[in-house]
Amino acid sequence: MKKLMALIVVMSVIGVPVRFAWASKDAAGKLSEEAIKILCSEEEEGKEEAEKQLLETTLSWVGLSSWLEERPTYVLESGNVSPSQGEELVVAISMGKDNGMLAVYEKSVDGYEIKQVVDGLVPITDLELLQLPNKMEKAILIEEFLDEFTGGYFQVKANSIYVLGDGGIQRVWMRPIYIMELYTGTNSDDIHWLMKIESVDMLYEPKGTIHIEGENTIWRSISPGDFNNSQFEQIERRLISEHYVWNEGNKAFKELFEEKMSRGEHNVG
């Protein structure tokens, strides 16, 4: 349990543990405009070669070429995410069960080149662009999923929002949307297992508000021993309702504590 809580705390701190990079105009890491068109289209012709170029170019620039040996996956979106003119290409690449990274390509004279990179992430399972209030450029929303159930007995799925500005890329909001962990107070065979699950839904509105609704529950194994052979009964339930609003001055989402609601239902046997 301590390992999971430490991980969540680290993930929640803006700028940690990720590494941010801002490429210079002379840096390598360029994609042809033709490759970008193919990647953003529904056409299959030339897609395999364009995907290869995307992965090799991005991972080589960051120094992660070794990922290419493990068949990395990717998701991408195109849109205006930077104060500069034109649309950018946002790419999220994942490798295995522990590694992920984010890259932003901007249009250049002879194609597109990497301008922003965030690495040190865990696998990214979803990528969206969000409209911020009174701004032309959009924010970047990613969903990360860390599966440490084998050996660590926990899983975490988290949403993070990034914005680009003159100072580079910055994470402006993060919250776990799913947490599941199993734990006991001792390794003794006659001790019951406890399972904690927190699951929330995130609703974003273009006016710059985030609504979080869900619940936190704790379950206890009916029989002691191996959790694989156990059924669980709910012993605690807490409803979650949180609201955040975009603060243009601080360039971050601020939680509205006066609207925060948390109700508990307990049934400890």
C-alpha positions in Angstrom: 0.0 0.0 0.0 2.9 2.4 0.8 4.4 1.7 -2.7 1.1 2.6 -4.4 0.5 5.8 -2.3 4.1 7.0 -3.0 3.6 6.4 -6.7 0.3 8.4 -6.7 2.0 11.3 -4.8 4.9 11.4 -7.3 2.5 11.3 -10.3 0.4 14.1 -8.8 3.3 16.6 -8.6 3.4 18.8 -11.7 6.6 18.2 -13.6 7.6 15.0 -11.7 8.7 12.4 -12.6 8.5 13.4 -16.3 11.3 15.0 -18.2 10.5 18.0 -20.4 12.5 18.9 -23.5 12.2 21.9 -25.9 13.9 21.2 -29.2 16.0 23.8 -31.0 15.3 24.8 -34.6 18.5 23.0 -35.6 17.7 19.7 -33.8 17.1 16.5 -35.7 13.7 14.8 -35.4 11.9 15.7 -38.6 8.9 14.1 -40.4 8.0 14.7 -44.0 4.7 16.4 -44.7 3.6 13.5 -46.8 4.1 11.1 -43.8 2.0 13.4 -41.6 -0.8 13.4 -44.2 -0.8 9.6 -44.4 -0.8 9.3 -40.6 -3.7 11.6 -40.2 -5.8 10.0 -42.9 -7.9 6.9 -43.1 -6.0 5.6 -46.1 -4.0 2.4 -45.6 -1.6 2.9 -48.6 1.8 4.0 -47.2 0.6 3.8 -43.6 3.1 1.2 -42.5 6.0 3.1 -43.8 4.7 6.4 -42.3 4.2 4.7 -38.9 7.8 3.3 -39.1 9.1 6.8 -39.9 7.1 8.3 -37.0 8.3 5.8 -34.4 12.0 5.8 -35.5 12.2 9.6 -35.8 10.6 10.3 -32.4 12.3 7.6 -30.4 15.7 8.2 -31.9 15.4 11.9 -31.1 14.7 11.2 -27.4 17.3 8.5 -27.2 14.9 5.6 -26.8 15.7 3.7 -30.0 15.8 0.5 -27.9 11.9 0.7 -27.7 11.8 -0.2 -31.4 12.8 -3.8 -30.5 9.7 -4.3 -28.4 7.0 -3.2 -30.9 5.8 0.1 -29.3 2.3 1.3 -29.9 1.1 4.9 -30.5 -1.9 7.2 -30.7 -1.9 10.6 -32.3 -4.0 13.7 -32.7 -3.6 16.8 -34.9 -4.7 20.3 -33.9 -3.7 23.7 -32.7 -2.0 23.2 -29.3 0.7 25.9 -29.6 0.7 29.7 -29.7 2.5 29.4 -33.0 0.6 29.4 -36.3 -0.8 26.3 -37.8 -1.7 22.8 -36.5 0.7 20.5 -34.6 0.9 16.7 -34.4 0.7 15.3 -30.9 2.0 11.7 -30.6 1.9 9.4 -27.6 4.1 6.3 -27.7 4.0 3.4 -25.3 6.3 0.4 -24.8 5.6 -2.6 -22.7 3.7 -2.2 -19.4 5.8 0.5 -17.8 6.9 3.1 -20.4 5.3 6.0 -22.2 6.2 9.3 -23.8 4.6 12.3 -25.4 5.9 14.4 -28.4 4.7 17.5 -30.2 5.6 18.2 -33.8 5.3 21.6 -35.3 5.2 22.5 -39.0 8.5 23.7 -40.4 9.7 24.7 -43.9 10.3 21.2 -45.1 7.8 19.1 -43.0 7.3 18.8 -39.3 9.9 18.7 -36.5 9.8 17.8 -32.8 9.4 20.9 -30.5 8.3 19.4 -27.2 8.8 16.1 -25.5 7.6 14.6 -22.2 9.1 11.3 -21.3 9.3 9.2 -18.1 5.5 8.4 -18.4 3.8 5.1 -18.1 1.8 3.5 -21.0 -0.7 6.0 -22.6 -4.0 4.5 -23.5 -5.8 7.5 -24.8 -5.1 11.0 -26.2 -7.5 13.9 -26.7 -7.4 17.7 -27.4 -9.5 19.9 -25.2 -10.6 23.5 -25.9 -9.7 26.0 -23.2 -11.8 29.1 -22.6 -11.0 32.2 -24.6 -8.0 30.6 -26.3 -7.3 29.5 -29.8 -4.9 26.7 -28.8 -6.1 23.5 -27.2 -4.9 21.5 -24.2 -3.6 17.9 -24.4 -5.4 15.3 -22.3 -3.7 11.9 -21.9 -4.8 8.8 -20.1 -2.0 6.6 -18.5 -2.4 3.1 -17.2 0.1 1.3 -14.9 -0.6 -2.3 -14.3 1.4 -3.7 -11.4 -1.1 -6.3 -10.3 1.4 -9.2 -10.8 3.8 -8.8 -7.9 2.6 -5.3 -6.7 -1.2 -6.0 -6.4 -2.3 -2.7 -7.7 -3.4 -0.9 -10.9 -3.6 2.9 -11.5 -5.2 4.8 -14.4 -4.7 8.5 -14.4 -5.7 11.5 -16.5 -3.3 14.4 -17.1 -3.7 17.7 -18.9 -0.8 19.6 -20.6 -0.6 23.0 -22.2 2.0 24.6 -24.4 3.2 28.1 -24.0 6.2 30.3 -24.6 8.0 28.5 -21.7 7.5 25.0 -23.2 5.1 22.3 -22.1 3.6 22.0 -18.7 1.3 19.6 -16.8 -1.5 21.7 -15.4 -3.8 19.0 -13.9 -3.6 15.3 -13.0 -5.9 12.9 -11.2 -6.1 9.1 -10.9 -9.5 8.0 -12.3 -9.1 4.3 -11.3 -7.2 2.7 -8.5 -7.3 -0.9 -7.4 -5.1 -2.4 -4.8 -5.0 -5.6 -2.7 -3.3 -5.6 0.7 -3.1 -7.3 4.1 -1.7 -6.3 7.4 0.5 -9.4 7.5 1.5 -12.4 5.4 -0.2 -14.9 7.8 -2.5 -17.3 6.0 -5.4 -16.6 8.4 -5.6 -12.9 7.6 -8.3 -11.5 5.4 -7.4 -9.6 2.2 -8.6 -6.1 1.7 -9.3 -4.6 -1.8 -9.6 -0.9 -2.2 -11.2 0.4 -5.4 -11.6 4.1 -6.5 -13.3 4.7 -9.8 -14.4 8.1 -11.1 -15.7 9.5 -14.3 -14.3 12.8 -15.7 -16.5 15.3 -17.6 -14.7 18.2 -19.3 -16.7 21.3 -20.5 -15.1 23.8 -23.0 -15.8 26.6 -20.6 -12.9 25.3 -18.6 -14.5 23.1 -16.0 -13.8 19.5 -14.9 -16.3 17.5 -13.0 -15.3 14.3 -11.2 -18.0 11.9 -10.0 -17.5 8.4 -8.6 -16.9 6.3 -5.5 -14.2 4.8 -3.3 -15.0 1.4 -1.9 -13.2 -1.1 0.4 -13.9 -4.8 0.2 -12.8 -7.7 2.5 -12.3 -11.3 1.6 -15.0 -13.5 3.2 -12.5 -16.3 3.8 -8.9 -15.9 4.9 -6.0 -17.1 2.8 -5.3 -16.8 -1.0 -7.2 -13.9 -2.5 -7.5 -15.8 -5.8 -9.9 -18.3 -4.2 -11.8 -15.7 -2.2 -15.1 -13.8 -2.5 -15.2 -10.2 -1.3 -17.8 -8.3 0.6 -18.1 -4.5 0.7 -17.3 -2.9 4.1 -17.0 0.7 3.2 -18.3 3.1 0.5 -17.6 6.8 0.0 -19.0 8.9 -2.8 -16.7 11.4 -4.6 -17.7 14.7 -6.3 -15.1 17.2 -7.2 -15.1 20.3 -9.4 -12.2 22.2 -11.0 -12.1 25.4 -13.0 -9.4 26.8 -15.4 -7.5 29.7 -13.9 -5.9 31.7 -16.7 -3.7 33.7 -14.4 -2.1 30.7 -12.8 -2.3 28.5 -16.0 -3.8 25.7 -14.0 -7.1 24.0 -12.9 -8.1 25.0 -9.4 -10.4 22.8 -7.3 -13.5 24.4 -6.0 -13.4 23.2 -2.4 -16.7 24.9 -1.5 -18.5 22.6 -3.9 -16.6 19.5 -3.0 -18.9 16.8 -1.6 -17.9 13.5 0.1 -20.4 11.2 1.8 -19.6 8.0 3.5 -21.5 4.7 4.0 -19.9 2.3 6.4 -20.8 -1.4 7.0 -17.9 -2.9 8.9 -18.6 -6.4 10.0 
